[in-house]
Structures are given as structure tokens and as C-alpha cells.
Amino acid sequence: MKSRIRKSRILISVFREFGIPITGKRKQKQFYSEIPVDKFYVEGILFELECRLGVLLEEEDNKKIHSPLDVIRSFKD
């Protein structure tokens, strides 16, 4: 249980640092079209989360990420 709360806090803090809203329907907005960021920005978010959580995502998982919700789901599993 503590691990789950810790992960959630880290996810929230990283998204806040990068200025990406993850509350309500805003977490379903698509990167690149609805959230004006580029690929390197998204990769920066993923890198920061991988470092802080000690988890390495597979390349296949990275390709499936299109919104903040996808990022959350990838790291929650």
C-alpha cells in the first residue's frame, strides 16, 4: 500500500514539474495535438519517472504512450 501511494506522489510531482495537468478529463488529452509538446519533452517525462521510480519501460510501452493517462497506466503496472 505504501509503495502505491509513493508511486502516485512521484507521478503527480513529476507531471507538476513539467506543467502537465493530470486531473479530470485533462489527463486524457493527447500529447502533440492537444498538449503542445514535442517528442523529446515526453521522453523527458518518461526518463524522469523511470529514474525516480526505478522502473525501466520497454520500447513497446513507450510507443503506446499518447496521453498523460497512458503514462500513469504504464507506471502503475
PDB file of N, CA, C and O in Angstrom:
ATOM      1  N   MET A   1       0.823  -1.199   0.000  1.00  0.00           N
ATOM      2  CA  MET A   1       0.000   0.000   0.000  1.00  0.00           C
ATOM      3  C   MET A   1       0.867   1.261   0.000  1.00  0.00           C
ATOM      4  O   MET A   1       0.600   2.205  -0.744  1.00  0.00           O
ATOM      5  N   LYS A   2       1.907   1.269   0.841  1.00  0.00           N
ATOM      6  CA  LYS A   2       2.778   2.439   0.894  1.00  0.00           C
ATOM      7  C   LYS A   2       3.477   2.660  -0.438  1.00  0.00           C
ATOM      8  O   LYS A   2       3.671   3.797  -0.868  1.00  0.00           O
ATOM      9  N   SER A   3       3.850   1.578  -1.080  1.00  0.00           N
ATOM     10  CA  SER A   3       4.528   1.680  -2.368  1.00  0.00           C
ATOM     11  C   SER A   3       3.612   2.324  -3.414  1.00  0.00           C
ATOM     12  O   SER A   3       4.061   3.124  -4.235  1.00  0.00           O
ATOM     13  N   ARG A   4       2.355   1.974  -3.374  1.00  0.00           N
ATOM     14  CA  ARG A   4       1.387   2.519  -4.327  1.00  0.00           C
ATOM     15  C   ARG A   4       1.202   4.024  -4.115  1.00  0.00           C
ATOM     16  O   ARG A   4       1.140   4.793  -5.074  1.00  0.00           O
ATOM     17  N   ILE A   5       1.117   4.425  -2.863  1.00  0.00           N
ATOM     18  CA  ILE A   5       0.971   5.849  -2.539  1.00  0.00           C
ATOM     19  C   ILE A   5       2.229   6.605  -2.943  1.00  0.00           C
ATOM     20  O   ILE A   5       2.151   7.706  -3.488  1.00  0.00           O
ATOM     21  N   ARG A   6       3.387   6.011  -2.676  1.00  0.00           N
ATOM     22  CA  ARG A   6       4.667   6.626  -3.040  1.00  0.00           C
ATOM     23  C   ARG A   6       4.748   6.835  -4.551  1.00  0.00           C
ATOM     24  O   ARG A   6       5.153   7.903  -5.009  1.00  0.00           O
ATOM     25  N   LYS A   7       4.364   5.814  -5.328  1.00  0.00           N
ATOM     26  CA  LYS A   7       4.376   5.935  -6.789  1.00  0.00           C
ATOM     27  C   LYS A   7       3.461   7.060  -7.258  1.00  0.00           C
ATOM     28  O   LYS A   7       3.815   7.849  -8.134  1.00  0.00           O
ATOM     29  N   SER A   8       2.279   7.113  -6.655  1.00  0.00           N
ATOM     30  CA  SER A   8       1.317   8.149  -7.043  1.00  0.00           C
ATOM     31  C   SER A   8       1.858   9.536  -6.766  1.00  0.00           C
ATOM     32  O   SER A   8       1.706  10.440  -7.588  1.00  0.00           O
ATOM     33  N   ARG A   9       2.486   9.712  -5.618  1.00  0.00           N
ATOM     34  CA  ARG A   9       3.057  11.017  -5.278  1.00  0.00           C
ATOM     35  C   ARG A   9       4.169  11.409  -6.246  1.00  0.00           C
ATOM     36  O   ARG A   9       4.270  12.569  -6.647  1.00  0.00           O
ATOM     37  N   ILE A  10       4.985  10.456  -6.613  1.00  0.00           N
ATOM     38  CA  ILE A  10       6.067  10.737  -7.558  1.00  0.00           C
ATOM     39  C   ILE A  10       5.497  11.109  -8.922  1.00  0.00           C
ATOM     40  O   ILE A  10       5.950  12.069  -9.546  1.00  0.00           O
ATOM     41  N   LEU A  11       4.506  10.352  -9.385  1.00  0.00           N
ATOM     42  CA  LEU A  11       3.865  10.657 -10.672  1.00  0.00           C
ATOM     43  C   LEU A  11       3.294  12.078 -10.664  1.00  0.00           C
ATOM     44  O   LEU A  11       3.502  12.843 -11.606  1.00  0.00           O
ATOM     45  N   ILE A  12       2.584  12.416  -9.610  1.00  0.00           N
ATOM     46  CA  ILE A  12       1.974  13.738  -9.512  1.00  0.00           C
ATOM     47  C   ILE A  12       3.038  14.825  -9.521  1.00  0.00           C
ATOM     48  O   ILE A  12       2.899  15.829 -10.219  1.00  0.00           O
ATOM     49  N   SER A  13       4.099  14.628  -8.750  1.00  0.00           N
ATOM     50  CA  SER A  13       5.127  15.670  -8.659  1.00  0.00           C
ATOM     51  C   SER A  13       5.854  15.875  -9.988  1.00  0.00           C
ATOM     52  O   SER A  13       6.144  17.012 -10.361  1.00  0.00           O
ATOM     53  N   VAL A  14       6.149  14.798 -10.699  1.00  0.00           N
ATOM     54  CA  VAL A  14       6.838  14.936 -11.982  1.00  0.00           C
ATOM     55  C   VAL A  14       5.946  15.651 -13.002  1.00  0.00           C
ATOM     56  O   VAL A  14       6.412  16.534 -13.722  1.00  0.00           O
ATOM     57  N   PHE A  15       4.691  15.280 -13.063  1.00  0.00           N
ATOM     58  CA  PHE A  15       3.793  15.964 -14.003  1.00  0.00           C
ATOM     59  C   PHE A  15       3.652  17.439 -13.654  1.00  0.00           C
ATOM     60  O   PHE A  15       3.582  18.281 -14.550  1.00  0.00           O
ATOM     61  N   ARG A  16       3.610  17.764 -12.367  1.00  0.00           N
ATOM     62  CA  ARG A  16       3.544  19.171 -11.959  1.00  0.00           C
ATOM     63  C   ARG A  16       4.803  19.915 -12.392  1.00  0.00           C
ATOM     64  O   ARG A  16       4.725  21.035 -12.898  1.00  0.00           O
ATOM     65  N   GLU A  17       5.967  19.288 -12.192  1.00  0.00           N
ATOM     66  CA  GLU A  17       7.229  19.920 -12.572  1.00  0.00           C
ATOM     67  C   GLU A  17       7.279  20.217 -14.070  1.00  0.00           C
ATOM     68  O   GLU A  17       7.846  21.226 -14.488  1.00  0.00           O
ATOM     69  N   PHE A  18       6.687  19.340 -14.870  1.00  0.00           N
ATOM     70  CA  PHE A  18       6.685  19.527 -16.319  1.00  0.00           C
ATOM     71  C   PHE A  18       5.486  20.344 -16.803  1.00  0.00           C
ATOM     72  O   PHE A  18       5.364  20.619 -17.997  1.00  0.00           O
ATOM     73  N   GLY A  19       4.602  20.731 -15.883  1.00  0.00           N
ATOM     74  CA  GLY A  19       3.465  21.577 -16.238  1.00  0.00           C
ATOM     75  C   GLY A  19       2.370  20.868 -17.014  1.00  0.00           C
ATOM     76  O   GLY A  19       1.656  21.495 -17.797  1.00  0.00           O
ATOM     77  N   ILE A  20       2.232  19.566 -16.805  1.00  0.00           N
ATOM     78  CA  ILE A  20       1.204  18.783 -17.499  1.00  0.00           C
ATOM     79  C   ILE A  20       0.077  18.475 -16.516  1.00  0.00           C
ATOM     80  O   ILE A  20       0.317  17.831 -15.495  1.00  0.00           O
ATOM     81  N   PRO A  21      -1.154  18.925 -16.803  1.00  0.00           N
ATOM     82  CA  PRO A  21      -2.274  18.649 -15.901  1.00  0.00           C
ATOM     83  C   PRO A  21      -2.715  17.190 -15.984  1.00  0.00           C
ATOM     84  O   PRO A  21      -2.818  16.629 -17.076  1.00  0.00           O
ATOM     85  N   ILE A  22      -2.973  16.584 -14.843  1.00  0.00           N
ATOM     86  CA  ILE A  22      -3.409  15.180 -14.846  1.00  0.00           C
ATOM     87  C   ILE A  22      -4.683  14.990 -14.028  1.00  0.00           C
ATOM     88  O   ILE A  22      -4.948  13.891 -13.541  1.00  0.00           O
ATOM     89  N   THR A  23      -5.467  16.046 -13.873  1.00  0.00           N
ATOM     90  CA  THR A  23      -6.712  15.931 -13.133  1.00  0.00           C
ATOM     91  C   THR A  23      -7.891  15.963 -14.097  1.00  0.00           C
ATOM     92  O   THR A  23      -7.838  16.607 -15.145  1.00  0.00           O
ATOM     93  N   GLY A  24      -8.941  15.264 -13.729  1.00  0.00           N
ATOM     94  CA  GLY A  24     -10.154  15.248 -14.532  1.00  0.00           C
ATOM     95  C   GLY A  24      -9.926  14.741 -15.944  1.00  0.00           C
ATOM     96  O   GLY A  24      -9.133  13.826 -16.166  1.00  0.00           O
ATOM     97  N   LYS A  25     -10.617  15.334 -16.880  1.00  0.00           N
ATOM     98  CA  LYS A  25     -10.520  14.904 -18.281  1.00  0.00           C
ATOM     99  C   LYS A  25      -9.232  15.375 -18.945  1.00  0.00           C
ATOM    100  O   LYS A  25      -8.893  14.918 -20.037  1.00  0.00           O
ATOM    101  N   ARG A  26      -8.514  16.284 -18.294  1.00  0.00           N
ATOM    102  CA  ARG A  26      -7.273  16.805 -18.884  1.00  0.00           C
ATOM    103  C   ARG A  26      -6.203  15.725 -19.006  1.00  0.00           C
ATOM    104  O   ARG A  26      -5.313  15.827 -19.850  1.00  0.00           O
ATOM    105  N   LYS A  27      -6.284  14.690 -18.166  1.00  0.00           N
ATOM    106  CA  LYS A  27      -5.277  13.628 -18.242  1.00  0.00           C
ATOM    107  C   LYS A  27      -5.458  12.759 -19.490  1.00  0.00           C
ATOM    108  O   LYS A  27      -4.581  11.961 -19.819  1.00  0.00           O
ATOM    109  N   GLN A  28      -6.578  12.907 -20.177  1.00  0.00           N
ATOM    110  CA  GLN A  28      -6.843  12.140 -21.386  1.00  0.00           C
ATOM    111  C   GLN A  28      -6.465  12.897 -22.659  1.00  0.00           C
ATOM    112  O   GLN A  28      -6.564  12.347 -23.756  1.00  0.00           O
ATOM    113  N   LYS A  29      -6.039  14.142 -22.525  1.00  0.00           N
ATOM    114  CA  LYS A  29      -5.638  14.915 -23.700  1.00  0.00           C
ATOM    115  C   LYS A  29      -4.426  14.271 -24.351  1.00  0.00           C
ATOM    116  O   LYS A  29      -3.568  13.708 -23.671  1.00  0.00           O
ATOM    117  N   GLN A  30      -4.366  14.358 -25.647  1.00  0.00           N
ATOM    118  CA  GLN A  30      -3.303  13.740 -26.427  1.00  0.00           C
ATOM    119  C   GLN A  30      -2.062  14.640 -26.475  1.00  0.00           C
ATOM    120  O   GLN A  30      -2.155  15.846 -26.706  1.00  0.00           O
ATOM    121  N   PHE A  31      -0.890  14.014 -26.249  1.00  0.00           N
ATOM    122  CA  PHE A  31       0.356  14.740 -26.440  1.00  0.00           C
ATOM    123  C   PHE A  31       0.443  15.125 -27.916  1.00  0.00           C
ATOM    124  O   PHE A  31      -0.151  14.468 -28.771  1.00  0.00           O
ATOM    125  N   TYR A  32       1.167  16.163 -28.198  1.00  0.00           N
ATOM    126  CA  TYR A  32       1.477  16.649 -29.544  1.00  0.00           C
ATOM    127  C   TYR A  32       0.318  17.416 -30.177  1.00  0.00           C
ATOM    128  O   TYR A  32       0.559  18.464 -30.776  1.00  0.00           O
ATOM    129  N   SER A  33      -0.926  16.947 -30.075  1.00  0.00           N
ATOM    130  CA  SER A  33      -2.027  17.663 -30.714  1.00  0.00           C
ATOM    131  C   SER A  33      -2.782  18.548 -29.710  1.00  0.00           C
ATOM    132  O   SER A  33      -2.977  19.737 -29.962  1.00  0.00           O
ATOM    133  N   GLU A  34      -3.200  17.987 -28.597  1.00  0.00           N
ATOM    134  CA  GLU A  34      -3.956  18.763 -27.605  1.00  0.00           C
ATOM    135  C   GLU A  34      -3.054  19.387 -26.538  1.00  0.00           C
ATOM    136  O   GLU A  34      -3.367  20.445 -25.991  1.00  0.00           O
ATOM    137  N   ILE A  35      -1.948  18.731 -26.251  1.00  0.00           N
ATOM    138  CA  ILE A  35      -0.941  19.286 -25.344  1.00  0.00           C
ATOM    139  C   ILE A  35       0.270  19.604 -26.217  1.00  0.00           C
ATOM    140  O   ILE A  35       0.925  18.694 -26.725  1.00  0.00           O
ATOM    141  N   PRO A  36       0.568  20.884 -26.393  1.00  0.00           N
ATOM    142  CA  PRO A  36       1.628  21.267 -27.339  1.00  0.00           C
ATOM    143  C   PRO A  36       3.053  20.992 -26.815  1.00  0.00           C
ATOM    144  O   PRO A  36       3.742  21.891 -26.335  1.00  0.00           O
ATOM    145  N   VAL A  37       3.454  19.748 -26.923  1.00  0.00           N
ATOM    146  CA  VAL A  37       4.816  19.345 -26.543  1.00  0.00           C
ATOM    147  C   VAL A  37       5.407  18.529 -27.683  1.00  0.00           C
ATOM    148  O   VAL A  37       4.680  18.048 -28.552  1.00  0.00           O
ATOM    149  N   ASP A  38       6.723  18.377 -27.677  1.00  0.00           N
ATOM    150  CA  ASP A  38       7.346  17.545 -28.699  1.00  0.00           C
ATOM    151  C   ASP A  38       7.774  16.206 -28.100  1.00  0.00           C
ATOM    152  O   ASP A  38       7.626  15.969 -26.901  1.00  0.00           O
ATOM    153  N   LYS A  39       8.297  15.357 -28.942  1.00  0.00           N
ATOM    154  CA  LYS A  39       8.669  14.000 -28.537  1.00  0.00           C
ATOM    155  C   LYS A  39       9.720  14.001 -27.428  1.00  0.00           C
ATOM    156  O   LYS A  39       9.670  13.173 -26.518  1.00  0.00           O
ATOM    157  N   PHE A  40      10.668  14.931 -27.507  1.00  0.00           N
ATOM    158  CA  PHE A  40      11.736  14.989 -26.510  1.00  0.00           C
ATOM    159  C   PHE A  40      11.212  15.399 -25.138  1.00  0.00           C
ATOM    160  O   PHE A  40      11.739  14.967 -24.113  1.00  0.00           O
ATOM    161  N   TYR A  41      10.187  16.222 -25.120  1.00  0.00           N
ATOM    162  CA  TYR A  41       9.566  16.634 -23.857  1.00  0.00           C
ATOM    163  C   TYR A  41       8.915  15.432 -23.181  1.00  0.00           C
ATOM    164  O   TYR A  41       9.071  15.224 -21.978  1.00  0.00           O
ATOM    165  N   VAL A  42       8.189  14.649 -23.964  1.00  0.00           N
ATOM    166  CA  VAL A  42       7.534  13.449 -23.432  1.00  0.00           C
ATOM    167  C   VAL A  42       8.586  12.443 -22.980  1.00  0.00           C
ATOM    168  O   VAL A  42       8.428  11.813 -21.934  1.00  0.00           O
ATOM    169  N   GLU A  43       9.646  12.288 -23.747  1.00  0.00           N
ATOM    170  CA  GLU A  43      10.714  11.381 -23.352  1.00  0.00           C
ATOM    171  C   GLU A  43      11.394  11.850 -22.070  1.00  0.00           C
ATOM    172  O   GLU A  43      11.857  11.030 -21.278  1.00  0.00           O
ATOM    173  N   GLY A  44      11.457  13.157 -21.862  1.00  0.00           N
ATOM    174  CA  GLY A  44      11.999  13.708 -20.625  1.00  0.00           C
ATOM    175  C   GLY A  44      11.150  13.343 -19.429  1.00  0.00           C
ATOM    176  O   GLY A  44      11.673  13.009 -18.365  1.00  0.00           O
ATOM    177  N   ILE A  45       9.835  13.407 -19.601  1.00  0.00           N
ATOM    178  CA  ILE A  45       8.915  12.999 -18.539  1.00  0.00           C
ATOM    179  C   ILE A  45       9.120  11.523 -18.214  1.00  0.00           C
ATOM    180  O   ILE A  45       9.224  11.141 -17.048  1.00  0.00           O
ATOM    181  N   LEU A  46       9.177  10.700 -19.255  1.00  0.00           N
ATOM    182  CA  LEU A  46       9.365   9.257 -19.051  1.00  0.00           C
ATOM    183  C   LEU A  46      10.702   8.958 -18.382  1.00  0.00           C
ATOM    184  O   LEU A  46      10.777   8.114 -17.489  1.00  0.00           O
ATOM    185  N   PHE A  47      11.754   9.644 -18.811  1.00  0.00           N
ATOM    186  CA  PHE A  47      13.080   9.439 -18.223  1.00  0.00           C
ATOM    187  C   PHE A  47      13.074   9.798 -16.738  1.00  0.00           C
ATOM    188  O   PHE A  47      13.602   9.059 -15.906  1.00  0.00           O
ATOM    189  N   GLU A  48      12.476  10.928 -16.423  1.00  0.00           N
ATOM    190  CA  GLU A  48      12.425  11.369 -15.030  1.00  0.00           C
ATOM    191  C   GLU A  48      11.651  10.374 -14.166  1.00  0.00           C
ATOM    192  O   GLU A  48      12.062  10.070 -13.046  1.00  0.00           O
ATOM    193  N   LEU A  49      10.549   9.875 -14.678  1.00  0.00           N
ATOM    194  CA  LEU A  49       9.764   8.886 -13.934  1.00  0.00           C
ATOM    195  C   LEU A  49      10.523   7.574 -13.786  1.00  0.00           C
ATOM    196  O   LEU A  49      10.496   6.960 -12.719  1.00  0.00           O
ATOM    197  N   GLU A  50      11.189   7.148 -14.828  1.00  0.00           N
ATOM    198  CA  GLU A  50      11.982   5.918 -14.748  1.00  0.00           C
ATOM    199  C   GLU A  50      13.060   6.046 -13.673  1.00  0.00           C
ATOM    200  O   GLU A  50      13.283   5.113 -12.902  1.00  0.00           O
ATOM    201  N   CYS A  51      13.718   7.185 -13.622  1.00  0.00           N
ATOM    202  CA  CYS A  51      14.775   7.399 -12.627  1.00  0.00           C
ATOM    203  C   CYS A  51      14.215   7.425 -11.212  1.00  0.00           C
ATOM    204  O   CYS A  51      14.752   6.775 -10.315  1.00  0.00           O
ATOM    205  N   ARG A  52      13.155   8.165 -11.015  1.00  0.00           N
ATOM    206  CA  ARG A  52      12.606   8.315  -9.661  1.00  0.00           C
ATOM    207  C   ARG A  52      11.920   7.057  -9.157  1.00  0.00           C
ATOM    208  O   ARG A  52      11.944   6.770  -7.961  1.00  0.00           O
ATOM    209  N   LEU A  53      11.307   6.305 -10.069  1.00  0.00           N
ATOM    210  CA  LEU A  53      10.586   5.099  -9.652  1.00  0.00           C
ATOM    211  C   LEU A  53      11.444   3.843  -9.730  1.00  0.00           C
ATOM    212  O   LEU A  53      11.071   2.800  -9.194  1.00  0.00           O
ATOM    213  N   GLY A  54      12.578   3.938 -10.388  1.00  0.00           N
ATOM    214  CA  GLY A  54      13.443   2.773 -10.524  1.00  0.00           C
ATOM    215  C   GLY A  54      12.862   1.706 -11.421  1.00  0.00           C
ATOM    216  O   GLY A  54      13.081   0.513 -11.214  1.00  0.00           O
ATOM    217  N   VAL A  55      12.117   2.149 -12.425  1.00  0.00           N
ATOM    218  CA  VAL A  55      11.458   1.237 -13.368  1.00  0.00           C
ATOM    219  C   VAL A  55      11.920   1.585 -14.773  1.00  0.00           C
ATOM    220  O   VAL A  55      12.045   2.761 -15.118  1.00  0.00           O
ATOM    221  N   LEU A  56      12.170   0.580 -15.573  1.00  0.00           N
ATOM    222  CA  LEU A  56      12.569   0.809 -16.958  1.00  0.00           C
ATOM    223  C   LEU A  56      11.453   0.312 -17.865  1.00  0.00           C
ATOM    224  O   LEU A  56      11.118  -0.872 -17.861  1.00  0.00           O
ATOM    225  N   LEU A  57      10.879   1.231 -18.647  1.00  0.00           N
ATOM    226  CA  LEU A  57       9.812   0.850 -19.577  1.00  0.00           C
ATOM    227  C   LEU A  57      10.419   0.218 -20.819  1.00  0.00           C
ATOM    228  O   LEU A  57      11.507   0.591 -21.256  1.00  0.00           O
ATOM    229  N   GLU A  58       9.713  -0.725 -21.368  1.00  0.00           N
ATOM    230  CA  GLU A  58      10.119  -1.352 -22.623  1.00  0.00           C
ATOM    231  C   GLU A  58       9.843  -0.393 -23.772  1.00  0.00           C
ATOM    232  O   GLU A  58       8.980   0.478 -23.658  1.00  0.00           O
ATOM    233  N   GLU A  59      10.556  -0.542 -24.863  1.00  0.00           N
ATOM    234  CA  GLU A  59      10.364   0.308 -26.038  1.00  0.00           C
ATOM    235  C   GLU A  59       8.932   0.220 -26.561  1.00  0.00           C
ATOM    236  O   GLU A  59       8.374   1.211 -27.033  1.00  0.00           O
ATOM    237  N   GLU A  60       8.339  -0.978 -26.474  1.00  0.00           N
ATOM    238  CA  GLU A  60       6.952  -1.167 -26.924  1.00  0.00           C
ATOM    239  C   GLU A  60       5.997  -0.326 -26.087  1.00  0.00           C
ATOM    240  O   GLU A  60       5.038   0.239 -26.613  1.00  0.00           O
ATOM    241  N   ASP A  61       6.258  -0.242 -24.776  1.00  0.00           N
ATOM    242  CA  ASP A  61       5.416   0.572 -23.898  1.00  0.00           C
ATOM    243  C   ASP A  61       5.529   2.044 -24.256  1.00  0.00           C
ATOM    244  O   ASP A  61       4.533   2.769 -24.229  1.00  0.00           O
ATOM    245  N   ASN A  62       6.730   2.491 -24.589  1.00  0.00           N
ATOM    246  CA  ASN A  62       6.938   3.898 -24.964  1.00  0.00           C
ATOM    247  C   ASN A  62       6.132   4.276 -26.198  1.00  0.00           C
ATOM    248  O   ASN A  62       5.620   5.392 -26.288  1.00  0.00           O
ATOM    249  N   LYS A  63       6.019   3.368 -27.135  1.00  0.00           N
ATOM    250  CA  LYS A  63       5.288   3.656 -28.372  1.00  0.00           C
ATOM    251  C   LYS A  63       3.782   3.755 -28.145  1.00  0.00           C
ATOM    252  O   LYS A  63       3.077   4.377 -28.940  1.00  0.00           O
ATOM    253  N   LYS A  64       3.284   3.148 -27.068  1.00  0.00           N
ATOM    254  CA  LYS A  64       1.856   3.148 -26.766  1.00  0.00           C
ATOM    255  C   LYS A  64       1.419   4.395 -25.996  1.00  0.00           C
ATOM    256  O   LYS A  64       0.231   4.567 -25.723  1.00  0.00           O
ATOM    257  N   ILE A  65       2.353   5.252 -25.650  1.00  0.00           N
ATOM    258  CA  ILE A  65       2.037   6.417 -24.830  1.00  0.00           C
ATOM    259  C   ILE A  65       1.636   7.590 -25.716  1.00  0.00           C
ATOM    260  O   ILE A  65       2.417   8.076 -26.534  1.00  0.00           O
ATOM    261  N   HIS A  66       0.391   8.028 -25.528  1.00  0.00           N
ATOM    262  CA  HIS A  66      -0.148   9.134 -26.314  1.00  0.00           C
ATOM    263  C   HIS A  66      -0.779  10.211 -25.447  1.00  0.00           C
ATOM    264  O   HIS A  66      -1.156  11.270 -25.951  1.00  0.00           O
ATOM    265  N   SER A  67      -0.901   9.950 -24.127  1.00  0.00           N
ATOM    266  CA  SER A  67      -1.522  10.907 -23.218  1.00  0.00           C
ATOM    267  C   SER A  67      -0.951  10.721 -21.811  1.00  0.00           C
ATOM    268  O   SER A  67      -0.314   9.706 -21.529  1.00  0.00           O
ATOM    269  N   PRO A  68      -1.176  11.694 -20.930  1.00  0.00           N
ATOM    270  CA  PRO A  68      -0.724  11.521 -19.553  1.00  0.00           C
ATOM    271  C   PRO A  68      -1.320  10.275 -18.888  1.00  0.00           C
ATOM    272  O   PRO A  68      -0.660   9.632 -18.072  1.00  0.00           O
ATOM    273  N   LEU A  69      -2.552   9.939 -19.232  1.00  0.00           N
ATOM    274  CA  LEU A  69      -3.185   8.745 -18.674  1.00  0.00           C
ATOM    275  C   LEU A  69      -2.429   7.482 -19.088  1.00  0.00           C
ATOM    276  O   LEU A  69      -2.295   6.554 -18.289  1.00  0.00           O
ATOM    277  N   ASP A  70      -1.941   7.438 -20.306  1.00  0.00           N
ATOM    278  CA  ASP A  70      -1.136   6.291 -20.757  1.00  0.00           C
ATOM    279  C   ASP A  70       0.149   6.167 -19.941  1.00  0.00           C
ATOM    280  O   ASP A  70       0.585   5.063 -19.616  1.00  0.00           O
ATOM    281  N   VAL A  71       0.746   7.306 -19.614  1.00  0.00           N
ATOM    282  CA  VAL A  71       1.961   7.300 -18.794  1.00  0.00           C
ATOM    283  C   VAL A  71       1.650   6.732 -17.416  1.00  0.00           C
ATOM    284  O   VAL A  71       2.378   5.884 -16.901  1.00  0.00           O
ATOM    285  N   ILE A  72       0.567   7.208 -16.832  1.00  0.00           N
ATOM    286  CA  ILE A  72       0.169   6.736 -15.497  1.00  0.00           C
ATOM    287  C   ILE A  72      -0.073   5.240 -15.513  1.00  0.00           C
ATOM    288  O   ILE A  72       0.388   4.522 -14.625  1.00  0.00           O
ATOM    289  N   ARG A  73      -0.783   4.773 -16.502  1.00  0.00           N
ATOM    290  CA  ARG A  73      -1.073   3.330 -16.595  1.00  0.00           C
ATOM    291  C   ARG A  73       0.205   2.506 -16.783  1.00  0.00           C
ATOM    292  O   ARG A  73       0.331   1.414 -16.229  1.00  0.00           O
ATOM    293  N   SER A  74       1.133   3.026 -17.551  1.00  0.00           N
ATOM    294  CA  SER A  74       2.380   2.306 -17.790  1.00  0.00           C
ATOM    295  C   SER A  74       3.183   2.121 -16.512  1.00  0.00           C
ATOM    296  O   SER A  74       3.778   1.065 -16.297  1.00  0.00           O
ATOM    297  N   PHE A  75       3.202   3.131 -15.672  1.00  0.00           N
ATOM    298  CA  PHE A  75       3.987   3.057 -14.451  1.00  0.00           C
ATOM    299  C   PHE A  75       3.233   2.425 -13.298  1.00  0.00           C
ATOM    300  O   PHE A  75       3.853   2.001 -12.323  1.00  0.00           O
ATOM    301  N   LYS A  76       1.934   2.349 -13.380  1.00  0.00           N
ATOM    302  CA  LYS A  76       1.146   1.713 -12.311  1.00  0.00           C
ATOM    303  C   LYS A  76       1.235   0.190 -12.400  1.00  0.00           C
ATOM    304  O   LYS A  76       1.121  -0.500 -11.387  1.00  0.00           O
ATOM    305  N   ASP A  77       1.436  -0.327 -13.596  1.00  0.00           N
ATOM    306  CA  ASP A  77       1.502  -1.794 -13.783  1.00  0.00           C
ATOM    307  C   ASP A  77       2.792  -2.379 -13.287  1.00  0.00           C
ATOM    308  O   ASP A  77       2.995  -3.590 -13.374  1.00  0.00           O
TER     309      ASP A  77
END
